[in-house]
Amino acid sequence: MDINYNELSLEQLKEINKRSAAAIADFENRAKKDAIQKATEIAKAAGFASLEDMLVAQPAKQKAEPKYRHPENPELTWSGRGRKPGWIAEALEAGKSLDDFAI
């Protein structure tokens, strides 16, 4: 489909844009419905009553137990996972070790 957009008026370009946006939204909605239908079929084949039942059945992530505690503020803890909190990073830069904060 070769269209010379330079020959079209502003109104024609806006109409093309409007129809294209509607067609894209319609396509995405159909794809979403199809994906939900397929996922529902998989859930039912796995023994769930519905897709929602399967999604609810996923175990929640457990919060890691803290391994380190701030010496002056015991409410500040860190599990040792993820990014180091500022108070740990500052203490390490000051020459302390993680063992100084171990619980």
Buried (B, 14 or more C-beta within 10 A) or exposed (E): EEEEEEEEEEEEEEEEEEEEEEEEEEEEEEEEEEEEEEEBEEBBEEEBEEBEEBEEEEEEEEEEEBBBBBEEEEEBBBEBEEEBBEBBEEBBEEEEEBEEBEE
